């Protein structure tokens, strides 16, 4: 979890220790921190962050040009999708470039006189957070920067006008040009900031894109669309049900939950050794995730471990776990008491209760002795792999986490063995 955002004075202190101070002019005077962190229309000769890595030093300067190209501040023959793809792929492949990208985006979205350029800079930050997190060292700085923009739209528009007016006093500009700079283009900056803030919290915990395949244009497009259209992964159950209202108005359960569960069974998952324990190919799981987010299940699936892995990911990434946090203590207090464990389920909000009962009913199929003989996944194994996806321990103490892990598994085992889920049959 992330700490409370650091103060502006702490951010200035961090910058003074970590920025690779640039120089300018014939006497090579050092540029101030405020200028180092203000929009720049030219190129840079060295990275913004201190590094001894020669490759990073070279790539950082090239990446700054890509950031400018994406934001429309530099001409390029590439379309913006391709610019984003090259930028993200560089950082995804080279961990040392990630903080450099985020600090460059902070610079180019500070004191920027073009609202369109500003919005595109925030958009690139949002896209990048779908693929990789900043380092722990830089995390709180980025969080602090994003936090300051969560509710600052009026200030931003006013600040742009002031910057333009200041420039117009120094250089005579046409009225048309002045209007172009202050014209609102794109979403409110707070929309990007709120999305980035949530995404940063999530990616800091779960990590970014995994697998061997490099990012694709489809993933870039999906990451951009997710700013306005939340993914089925990482949202709350209420948001997911709201999104599917138009397509599946009669459904009582999330479409993604029922479809992936049915796919696991349709592909013979209950007869597959190590189901839920052996992960599916991560690149194929990523590909399926993109399609599910577009409300599609491909016909080409053959390995039940692919939908099984994605189903676990969906439960794990829910904004709030299936069993909400306020019931956590009650669950681990009743990990050995079947009646009390079942009673907790009845206390859950209706949607959470239905989603949990559907999951337990699904696991009860795999817990049948005839299936356990094939899968080698008995009720203890099922509880072990699924408990972390349903309950989340909030403690940072390793001893508490270790102790509670055992209780979480035992609680879920109680539900698989004792919870009556017969009413869920046929429910969608």
TORTI-56013 format. One record per residue (C-alpha): residue number from 1; residue in three letters; chain; x, y, z. Coordinates in steps of 0.001 Angstrom, whole numbers, m for minus. Example, Ala and Ser with C-alpha at 12.3 -4.5 7.8 and 13.67 -1.06 7.14 Angstrom:
BEGIN
(1; "ala"; "A"; (12300; m4500; 7800))
(2; "ser"; "A"; (13670; m1060; 7140))
//
This chain:
BEGIN
(1; "unk"; "A"; (0; 0; 0))
(2; "unk"; "A"; (1104; 3557; m579))
(3; "unk"; "A"; (1909; 6042; 2133))
(4; "unk"; "A"; (28; 9312; 2520))
(5; "unk"; "A"; (1180; 11618; m317))
(6; "unk"; "A"; (4314; 13510; 630))
(7; "unk"; "A"; (4141; 17280; 1031))
(8; "unk"; "A"; (5325; 19737; m1586))
(9; "unk"; "A"; (8357; 20648; 549))
(10; "unk"; "A"; (9287; 16950; 776))
(11; "unk"; "A"; (8874; 16648; m2994))
(12; "unk"; "A"; (11235; 19624; m3472))
(13; "unk"; "A"; (13731; 17963; m1136))
(14; "unk"; "A"; (13481; 14692; m3105))
(15; "unk"; "A"; (13989; 16573; m6377))
(16; "unk"; "A"; (17097; 18394; m5072))
(17; "unk"; "A"; (18702; 15046; m4198))
(18; "unk"; "A"; (17723; 13056; m7280))
(19; "unk"; "A"; (17486; 15442; m10228))
(20; "unk"; "A"; (20398; 15451; m12639))
(21; "unk"; "A"; (20775; 19248; m12715))
(22; "unk"; "A"; (21088; 20630; m16251))
(23; "unk"; "A"; (23074; 23658; m17376))
(24; "unk"; "A"; (22497; 26284; m20081))
(25; "unk"; "A"; (24189; 29149; m21836))
(26; "unk"; "A"; (27800; 29876; m22647))
(27; "unk"; "A"; (28790; 29859; m18962))
(28; "unk"; "A"; (26941; 26541; m18338))
(29; "unk"; "A"; (24860; 27972; m15499))
(30; "unk"; "A"; (22810; 25399; m13594))
(31; "unk"; "A"; (19101; 25457; m14304))
(32; "unk"; "A"; (16914; 25887; m11208))
(33; "unk"; "A"; (14775; 23010; m9933))
(34; "unk"; "A"; (11597; 24896; m10877))
(35; "unk"; "A"; (12860; 25303; m14464))
(36; "unk"; "A"; (14022; 21687; m14528))
(37; "unk"; "A"; (10437; 20732; m13666))
(38; "unk"; "A"; (8685; 23089; m16091))
(39; "unk"; "A"; (7566; 22407; m19654))
(40; "unk"; "A"; (10406; 22476; m22177))
(41; "unk"; "A"; (9969; 22925; m25915))
(42; "unk"; "A"; (13563; 21965; m26752))
(43; "unk"; "A"; (15514; 18754; m26365))
(44; "unk"; "A"; (17563; 17575; m23385))
(45; "unk"; "A"; (21233; 16570; m23503))
(46; "unk"; "A"; (21194; 14259; m20476))
(47; "unk"; "A"; (18647; 12360; m18324))
(48; "unk"; "A"; (16563; 14208; m15757))
(49; "unk"; "A"; (17390; 11707; m13015))
(50; "unk"; "A"; (20897; 10871; m11837))
(51; "unk"; "A"; (22149; 7601; m13365))
(52; "unk"; "A"; (25489; 5979; m14184))
(53; "unk"; "A"; (24001; 3625; m16803))
(54; "unk"; "A"; (25226; 4650; m20276))
(55; "unk"; "A"; (22313; 3030; m22081))
(56; "unk"; "A"; (19805; 4856; m19854))
(57; "unk"; "A"; (21650; 8139; m20476))
(58; "unk"; "A"; (21267; 7740; m24236))
(59; "unk"; "A"; (17726; 6342; m24236))
(60; "unk"; "A"; (16423; 9017; m21828))
(61; "unk"; "A"; (17187; 11821; m24307))
(62; "unk"; "A"; (15484; 9921; m27137))
(63; "unk"; "A"; (12500; 9202; m24918))
(64; "unk"; "A"; (12061; 12903; m24161))
(65; "unk"; "A"; (11542; 13444; m27903))
(66; "unk"; "A"; (8925; 10670; m27906))
(67; "unk"; "A"; (7098; 12302; m24977))
(68; "unk"; "A"; (7103; 15605; m26878))
(69; "unk"; "A"; (5862; 13838; m30017))
(70; "unk"; "A"; (2974; 12172; m28174))
(71; "unk"; "A"; (1978; 15487; m26602))
(72; "unk"; "A"; (2021; 17232; m29994))
(73; "unk"; "A"; (4981; 19463; m29045))
(74; "unk"; "A"; (7310; 17920; m31652))
(75; "unk"; "A"; (6550; 16922; m35216))
(76; "unk"; "A"; (6762; 13247; m36084))
(77; "unk"; "A"; (5709; 10947; m38898))
(78; "unk"; "A"; (4529; 8289; m36456))
(79; "unk"; "A"; (903; 8271; m35277))
(80; "unk"; "A"; (369; 8767; m31545))
(81; "unk"; "A"; (m511; 5109; m30961))
(82; "unk"; "A"; (2864; 4063; m32352))
(83; "unk"; "A"; (4690; 6767; m30358))
(84; "unk"; "A"; (3041; 5470; m27168))
(85; "unk"; "A"; (3909; 1887; m28108))
(86; "unk"; "A"; (7620; 2688; m28660))
(87; "unk"; "A"; (7765; 4704; m25411))
(88; "unk"; "A"; (6009; 2090; m23276))
(89; "unk"; "A"; (7999; m788; m24804))
(90; "unk"; "A"; (11311; 959; m24021))
(91; "unk"; "A"; (10342; 1336; m20352))
(92; "unk"; "A"; (8709; m2068; m20078))
(93; "unk"; "A"; (11901; m3697; m21410))
(94; "unk"; "A"; (14312; m1435; m19483))
(95; "unk"; "A"; (13365; m939; m15847))
(96; "unk"; "A"; (15838; 1915; m15359))
(97; "unk"; "A"; (13886; 4117; m17778))
(98; "unk"; "A"; (10563; 3989; m15922))
(99; "unk"; "A"; (11179; 6697; m13320))
(100; "unk"; "A"; (12805; 8790; m16034))
(101; "unk"; "A"; (9618; 8637; m18118))
(102; "unk"; "A"; (7428; 9620; m15178))
(103; "unk"; "A"; (9664; 12582; m14217))
(104; "unk"; "A"; (9703; 13709; m17869))
(105; "unk"; "A"; (5900; 13592; m17935))
(106; "unk"; "A"; (5770; 15559; m14672))
(107; "unk"; "A"; (8005; 18179; m16278))
(108; "unk"; "A"; (6025; 18416; m19509))
(109; "unk"; "A"; (2684; 18701; m17674))
(110; "unk"; "A"; (3933; 21545; m15461))
(111; "unk"; "A"; (3511; 25167; m16668))
(112; "unk"; "A"; (2329; 23867; m20049))
(113; "unk"; "A"; (512; 26612; m21979))
(114; "unk"; "A"; (m1389; 24250; m24311))
(115; "unk"; "A"; (m4345; 22440; m22755))
(116; "unk"; "A"; (m4313; 19819; m25502))
(117; "unk"; "A"; (m614; 19073; m24944))
(118; "unk"; "A"; (m1228; 18965; m21185))
(119; "unk"; "A"; (m4132; 16493; m21554))
(120; "unk"; "A"; (m2085; 14241; m23852))
(121; "unk"; "A"; (777; 14232; m21346))
(122; "unk"; "A"; (m1583; 13037; m18620))
(123; "unk"; "A"; (m3016; 10496; m21058))
(124; "unk"; "A"; (463; 9050; m21687))
(125; "unk"; "A"; (1007; 8817; m17926))
(126; "unk"; "A"; (m2278; 6903; m17565))
(127; "unk"; "A"; (m1319; 4529; m20394))
(128; "unk"; "A"; (2149; 3943; m18894))
(129; "unk"; "A"; (687; 3042; m15483))
(130; "unk"; "A"; (m1170; 162; m17156))
(131; "unk"; "A"; (2185; m1449; m18002))
(132; "unk"; "A"; (4646; m660; m15193))
(133; "unk"; "A"; (4924; 1042; m11814))
(134; "unk"; "A"; (7540; 3572; m10745))
(135; "unk"; "A"; (10276; 2349; m8421))
(136; "unk"; "A"; (9493; 2377; m4673))
(137; "unk"; "A"; (11984; 5253; m4384))
(138; "unk"; "A"; (10004; 7423; m6835))
(139; "unk"; "A"; (6523; 6171; m5979))
(140; "unk"; "A"; (5636; 8701; m3278))
(141; "unk"; "A"; (6911; 11608; m5391))
(142; "unk"; "A"; (4679; 10624; m8327))
(143; "unk"; "A"; (1754; 10029; m5996))
(144; "unk"; "A"; (2204; 13478; m4477))
(145; "unk"; "A"; (2234; 15072; m7929))
(146; "unk"; "A"; (m914; 13255; m9053))
(147; "unk"; "A"; (m2651; 13973; m5730))
(148; "unk"; "A"; (m2230; 17730; m6222))
(149; "unk"; "A"; (m4203; 17502; m9484))
(150; "unk"; "A"; (m7210; 15502; m8261))
(151; "unk"; "A"; (m9400; 18596; m7986))
(152; "unk"; "A"; (m7580; 21419; m9715))
(153; "unk"; "A"; (m9311; 21999; m13073))
(154; "unk"; "A"; (m10219; 25645; m12496))
(155; "unk"; "A"; (m6734; 26425; m11199))
(156; "unk"; "A"; (m5143; 24742; m14214))
(157; "unk"; "A"; (m7223; 26696; m16749))
(158; "unk"; "A"; (m6533; 29940; m14862))
(159; "unk"; "A"; (m2813; 29149; m14648))
(160; "unk"; "A"; (m2632; 28510; m18406))
(161; "unk"; "A"; (m4311; 31872; m19071))
(162; "unk"; "A"; (m1845; 33620; m16767))
(163; "unk"; "A"; (1122; 31957; m18477))
(164; "unk"; "A"; (m195; 32923; m21916))
(165; "unk"; "A"; (m843; 36510; m20816))
(166; "unk"; "A"; (2674; 36708; m19386))
(167; "unk"; "A"; (4130; 35446; m22652))
(168; "unk"; "A"; (1980; 37848; m24669))
(169; "unk"; "A"; (3418; 40767; m22734))
(170; "unk"; "A"; (6892; 39735; m23800))
(171; "unk"; "A"; (6101; 38651; m27335))
(172; "unk"; "A"; (3246; 40076; m29398))
(173; "unk"; "A"; (939; 37277; m30468))
(174; "unk"; "A"; (m2144; 37222; m32665))
(175; "unk"; "A"; (m5496; 36905; m30864))
(176; "unk"; "A"; (m6129; 33696; m32765))
(177; "unk"; "A"; (m2963; 32108; m31347))
(178; "unk"; "A"; (m3876; 33233; m27831))
(179; "unk"; "A"; (m7296; 31599; m28103))
(180; "unk"; "A"; (m5771; 28386; m29397))
(181; "unk"; "A"; (m3517; 28052; m26352))
(182; "unk"; "A"; (m6244; 28541; m23762))
(183; "unk"; "A"; (m8909; 26562; m25554))
(184; "unk"; "A"; (m10028; 23488; m23585))
(185; "unk"; "A"; (m9248; 20335; m25547))
(186; "unk"; "A"; (m9649; 16836; m24145))
(187; "unk"; "A"; (m10927; 15674; m20786))
(188; "unk"; "A"; (m10643; 17658; m17553))
(189; "unk"; "A"; (m7191; 17060; m16040))
(190; "unk"; "A"; (m8840; 15841; m12811))
(191; "unk"; "A"; (m10340; 12925; m14790))
(192; "unk"; "A"; (m6849; 11795; m15796))
(193; "unk"; "A"; (m5462; 12474; m12308))
(194; "unk"; "A"; (m8180; 10440; m10543))
(195; "unk"; "A"; (m7632; 7551; m12941))
(196; "unk"; "A"; (m3828; 7738; m12522))
(197; "unk"; "A"; (m4176; 7893; m8728))
(198; "unk"; "A"; (m6260; 4705; m8604))
(199; "unk"; "A"; (m4045; 3016; m11186))
(200; "unk"; "A"; (m870; 3905; m9267))
(201; "unk"; "A"; (m2277; 2361; m6080))
(202; "unk"; "A"; (m3168; m784; m7989))
(203; "unk"; "A"; (13; m1199; m10053))
(204; "unk"; "A"; (2165; m579; m6948))
(205; "unk"; "A"; (590; m3661; m5360))
(206; "unk"; "A"; (m30; m5996; m8314))
(207; "unk"; "A"; (2859; m4982; m10569))
(208; "unk"; "A"; (2510; m4150; m14258))
(209; "unk"; "A"; (2184; m6209; m17409))
(210; "unk"; "A"; (3721; m9659; m17042))
(211; "unk"; "A"; (4845; m12175; m19633))
(212; "unk"; "A"; (7426; m12322; m22406))
(213; "unk"; "A"; (5459; m10675; m25204))
(214; "unk"; "A"; (6130; m7000; m25680))
(215; "unk"; "A"; (3241; m4516; m25416))
(216; "unk"; "A"; (969; m4347; m28461))
(217; "unk"; "A"; (m997; m1554; m30172))
(218; "unk"; "A"; (m4195; m3264; m28995))
(219; "unk"; "A"; (m3006; m3050; m25379))
(220; "unk"; "A"; (m2113; 634; m25841))
(221; "unk"; "A"; (m5607; 1350; m27225))
(222; "unk"; "A"; (m7184; m628; m24401))
(223; "unk"; "A"; (m5169; 1283; m21782))
(224; "unk"; "A"; (m6285; 4604; m23288))
(225; "unk"; "A"; (m9944; 3575; m23483))
(226; "unk"; "A"; (m9851; 2431; m19837))
(227; "unk"; "A"; (m9468; 6073; m18725))
(228; "unk"; "A"; (m13109; 6721; m19649))
(229; "unk"; "A"; (m14463; 3171; m19766))
(230; "unk"; "A"; (m13280; 1302; m16651))
(231; "unk"; "A"; (m12003; m2214; m17197))
(232; "unk"; "A"; (m13959; m5216; m15929))
(233; "unk"; "A"; (m10758; m5918; m13987))
(234; "unk"; "A"; (m9906; m3718; m11020))
(235; "unk"; "A"; (m13382; m2167; m10761))
(236; "unk"; "A"; (m15917; m2612; m7985))
(237; "unk"; "A"; (m18728; m5178; m8280))
(238; "unk"; "A"; (m21263; m2323; m8375))
(239; "unk"; "A"; (m19447; m616; m11278))
(240; "unk"; "A"; (m19268; m3880; m13210))
(241; "unk"; "A"; (m23006; m4548; m12761))
(242; "unk"; "A"; (m23783; m983; m13821))
(243; "unk"; "A"; (m21681; m1358; m16978))
(244; "unk"; "A"; (m23424; m4572; m18028))
(245; "unk"; "A"; (m26913; m3175; m17384))
(246; "unk"; "A"; (m27499; m2288; m21049))
(247; "unk"; "A"; (m26189; m5569; m22483))
(248; "unk"; "A"; (m27429; m7996; m19819))
(249; "unk"; "A"; (m30192; m6192; m17894))
(250; "unk"; "A"; (m31598; m9379; m16356))
(251; "unk"; "A"; (m28312; m10719; m14991))
(252; "unk"; "A"; (m27911; m10984; m11227))
(253; "unk"; "A"; (m24198; m11864; m11460))
(254; "unk"; "A"; (m21229; m10272; m13249))
(255; "unk"; "A"; (m21049; m11532; m16840))
(256; "unk"; "A"; (m17264; m11881; m16599))
(257; "unk"; "A"; (m17552; m14178; m13560))
(258; "unk"; "A"; (m20133; m16549; m15063))
(259; "unk"; "A"; (m18559; m16642; m18548))
(260; "unk"; "A"; (m15036; m17432; m17383))
(261; "unk"; "A"; (m16331; m20039; m14905))
(262; "unk"; "A"; (m18346; m21740; m17657))
(263; "unk"; "A"; (m15330; m21674; m19976))
(264; "unk"; "A"; (m13205; m23505; m17389))
(265; "unk"; "A"; (m15847; m26249; m17190))
(266; "unk"; "A"; (m16494; m26315; m20950))
(267; "unk"; "A"; (m12780; m26984; m21568))
(268; "unk"; "A"; (m12736; m29848; m19051))
(269; "unk"; "A"; (m11159; m27954; m16175))
(270; "unk"; "A"; (m12684; m30285; m13573))
(271; "unk"; "A"; (m10665; m33125; m15133))
(272; "unk"; "A"; (m7395; m31158; m15523))
(273; "unk"; "A"; (m4551; m31891; m13124))
(274; "unk"; "A"; (m3436; m28843; m11134))
(275; "unk"; "A"; (m6336; m26622; m12234))
(276; "unk"; "A"; (m6116; m23209; m10462))
(277; "unk"; "A"; (m2662; m24160; m9188))
(278; "unk"; "A"; (m816; m24375; m12515))
(279; "unk"; "A"; (m960; m20954; m14190))
(280; "unk"; "A"; (m1942; m20565; m17821))
(281; "unk"; "A"; (493; m19009; m20300))
(282; "unk"; "A"; (654; m15384; m19147))
(283; "unk"; "A"; (684; m13938; m22677))
(284; "unk"; "A"; (m2414; m15937; m23614))
(285; "unk"; "A"; (m4075; m14827; m20368))
(286; "unk"; "A"; (m3293; m11186; m21263))
(287; "unk"; "A"; (m4755; m11695; m24757))
(288; "unk"; "A"; (m7933; m13217; m23309))
(289; "unk"; "A"; (m8211; m10345; m20817))
(290; "unk"; "A"; (m8283; m7818; m23681))
(291; "unk"; "A"; (m11110; m9704; m25395))
(292; "unk"; "A"; (m13136; m10193; m22205))
(293; "unk"; "A"; (m12911; m6441; m21621))
(294; "unk"; "A"; (m14630; m6091; m24995))
(295; "unk"; "A"; (m17361; m8553; m23870))
(296; "unk"; "A"; (m16036; m11333; m26104))
(297; "unk"; "A"; (m15042; m14925; m25385))
(298; "unk"; "A"; (m13057; m16410; m28315))
(299; "unk"; "A"; (m13886; m19857; m29693))
(300; "unk"; "A"; (m10208; m20739; m30062))
(301; "unk"; "A"; (m9539; m21529; m26379))
(302; "unk"; "A"; (m8293; m25051; m25681))
(303; "unk"; "A"; (m6406; m24868; m22350))
(304; "unk"; "A"; (m8709; m24537; m19293))
(305; "unk"; "A"; (m5788; m23044; m17322))
(306; "unk"; "A"; (m6133; m19822; m19393))
(307; "unk"; "A"; (m9700; m18883; m18300))
(308; "unk"; "A"; (m8964; m20324; m14822))
(309; "unk"; "A"; (m5972; m17996; m14379))
(310; "unk"; "A"; (m7951; m15006; m15668))
(311; "unk"; "A"; (m10851; m15834; m13340))
(312; "unk"; "A"; (m8476; m15828; m10343))
(313; "unk"; "A"; (m7060; m12513; m11564))
(314; "unk"; "A"; (m10573; m11009; m11801))
(315; "unk"; "A"; (m11354; m11945; m8178))
(316; "unk"; "A"; (m7943; m10785; m6994))
(317; "unk"; "A"; (m8096; m7388; m8751))
(318; "unk"; "A"; (m11592; m6394; m7609))
(319; "unk"; "A"; (m11427; m2919; m6105))
(320; "unk"; "A"; (m12888; m4337; m2919))
(321; "unk"; "A"; (m12656; m8095; m2286))
(322; "unk"; "A"; (m15702; m10343; m2681))
(323; "unk"; "A"; (m15852; m10484; 1117))
(324; "unk"; "A"; (m15710; m6755; 2007))
(325; "unk"; "A"; (m13089; m5511; 4420))
(326; "unk"; "A"; (m15515; m4826; 7290))
(327; "unk"; "A"; (m16244; m8585; 7510))
(328; "unk"; "A"; (m12582; m9657; 7516))
(329; "unk"; "A"; (m12145; m9940; 11302))
(330; "unk"; "A"; (m15343; m11911; 11628))
(331; "unk"; "A"; (m14141; m14362; 8980))
(332; "unk"; "A"; (m10776; m15104; 10558))
(333; "unk"; "A"; (m12388; m15297; 14026))
(334; "unk"; "A"; (m14706; m18067; 12812))
(335; "unk"; "A"; (m12276; m20061; 10697))
(336; "unk"; "A"; (m13008; m23285; 12601))
(337; "unk"; "A"; (m16726; m22818; 13186))
(338; "unk"; "A"; (m18872; m23995; 10223))
(339; "unk"; "A"; (m22141; m22430; 11442))
(340; "unk"; "A"; (m20526; m19080; 12220))
(341; "unk"; "A"; (m18700; m19090; 8856))
(342; "unk"; "A"; (m21968; m19701; 6975))
(343; "unk"; "A"; (m23645; m16993; 9090))
(344; "unk"; "A"; (m21052; m14434; 7923))
(345; "unk"; "A"; (m22058; m15095; 4308))
(346; "unk"; "A"; (m25693; m14245; 5125))
(347; "unk"; "A"; (m24590; m10860; 6481))
(348; "unk"; "A"; (m22868; m9789; 3253))
(349; "unk"; "A"; (m24452; m7211; 907))
(350; "unk"; "A"; (m26746; m8998; m1573))
(351; "unk"; "A"; (m24439; m8662; m4602))
(352; "unk"; "A"; (m21366; m9837; m2667))
(353; "unk"; "A"; (m23355; m12745; m1224))
(354; "unk"; "A"; (m24462; m13901; m4695))
(355; "unk"; "A"; (m20968; m13544; m6186))
(356; "unk"; "A"; (m19395; m15457; m3279))
(357; "unk"; "A"; (m22040; m18196; m3365))
(358; "unk"; "A"; (m21503; m18609; m7125))
(359; "unk"; "A"; (m17759; m18996; m6530))
(360; "unk"; "A"; (m18260; m21517; m3714))
(361; "unk"; "A"; (m20767; m23499; m5815))
(362; "unk"; "A"; (m18180; m23509; m8632))
(363; "unk"; "A"; (m15430; m24767; m6290))
(364; "unk"; "A"; (m17742; m27435; m4875))
(365; "unk"; "A"; (m17839; m28997; m8354))
(366; "unk"; "A"; (m14045; m29413; m8240))
(367; "unk"; "A"; (m14172; m30675; m4635))
(368; "unk"; "A"; (m16216; m33743; m5644))
(369; "unk"; "A"; (m14135; m36927; m5063))
(370; "unk"; "A"; (m14542; m38063; m8685))
(371; "unk"; "A"; (m12908; m34813; m9878))
(372; "unk"; "A"; (m10251; m34621; m7141))
(373; "unk"; "A"; (m8880; m37958; m8387))
(374; "unk"; "A"; (m8068; m36276; m11718))
(375; "unk"; "A"; (m7177; m32727; m10671))
(376; "unk"; "A"; (m5197; m33602; m7525))
(377; "unk"; "A"; (m6852; m30474; m6099))
(378; "unk"; "A"; (m8770; m31419; m2958))
(379; "unk"; "A"; (m10754; m28990; m809))
(380; "unk"; "A"; (m7598; m27889; 1061))
(381; "unk"; "A"; (m5767; m27075; m2164))
(382; "unk"; "A"; (m8777; m25237; m3584))
(383; "unk"; "A"; (m9085; m23168; m413))
(384; "unk"; "A"; (m5355; m22421; m479))
(385; "unk"; "A"; (m5333; m21028; m4046))
(386; "unk"; "A"; (m8643; m19139; m3771))
(387; "unk"; "A"; (m8560; m17631; m257))
(388; "unk"; "A"; (m6122; m14795; m1206))
(389; "unk"; "A"; (m8545; m13791; m3990))
(390; "unk"; "A"; (m11509; m13444; m1604))
(391; "unk"; "A"; (m10000; m12043; 1608))
(392; "unk"; "A"; (m7352; m9343; 1970))
(393; "unk"; "A"; (m5275; m8897; 5096))
(394; "unk"; "A"; (m4576; m5192; 5672))
(395; "unk"; "A"; (m1716; m5682; 8144))
(396; "unk"; "A"; (1903; m4924; 7198))
(397; "unk"; "A"; (3246; m7214; 9935))
(398; "unk"; "A"; (4666; m10417; 8318))
(399; "unk"; "A"; (3740; m12459; 11408))
(400; "unk"; "A"; (101; m11323; 11257))
(401; "unk"; "A"; (m41; m11965; 7504))
(402; "unk"; "A"; (1411; m15469; 7960))
(403; "unk"; "A"; (m993; m16336; 10782))
(404; "unk"; "A"; (m4027; m14912; 8987))
(405; "unk"; "A"; (m3215; m16720; 5747))
(406; "unk"; "A"; (m3838; m20032; 7506))
(407; "unk"; "A"; (m7128; m18731; 8953))
(408; "unk"; "A"; (m8271; m17369; 5586))
(409; "unk"; "A"; (m7691; m20778; 3989))
(410; "unk"; "A"; (m9536; m22544; 6792))
(411; "unk"; "A"; (m12492; m20133; 6542))
(412; "unk"; "A"; (m12865; m20704; 2789))
(413; "unk"; "A"; (m12548; m24457; 3337))
(414; "unk"; "A"; (m15475; m24268; 5786))
(415; "unk"; "A"; (m17601; m22606; 3105))
(416; "unk"; "A"; (m16694; m25132; 388))
(417; "unk"; "A"; (m17604; m28012; 2712))
(418; "unk"; "A"; (m20634; m26582; 4548))
(419; "unk"; "A"; (m22276; m23748; 2561))
(420; "unk"; "A"; (m25536; m24708; 819))
(421; "unk"; "A"; (m25307; m23169; m2660))
(422; "unk"; "A"; (m28039; m25187; m4376))
(423; "unk"; "A"; (m30077; m22013; m4970))
(424; "unk"; "A"; (m27377; m20638; m7255))
(425; "unk"; "A"; (m27843; m23297; m9969))
(426; "unk"; "A"; (m28975; m21698; m13209))
(427; "unk"; "A"; (m28461; m18151; m11903))
(428; "unk"; "A"; (m26669; m15767; m14254))
//
